Amino acid sequence: FQCSSTCAGGFQRRVVVCQDENGYTANNCDEKSKPMEQRSCESGPCPQWAYGNWGECTKPCGSGTRTRLVVCQR
């Protein structure tokens, strides 16, 4: 199956069943040799917000605004 996350700390699952040589369900498989049903799938870091410093106020008094650059980065 696909990874449960597109970044950081996801996991993949698969079905593991015990079958005989004809492909029929059996229950005499050795449990100690059973393959893993789940594994981690690290896909790199998640995107984060990057932001700059606040700019100057648009007014020397009263209600001005300040802006800053905000971007989403990998």
Secondary structure, DSSP 8 states (H G I E B T S, - for coil): ---S-SSSS-EEE-----B-TTS-B-S-S-GGG---SEEE-------EEEE------S-SSSS------EEEE-
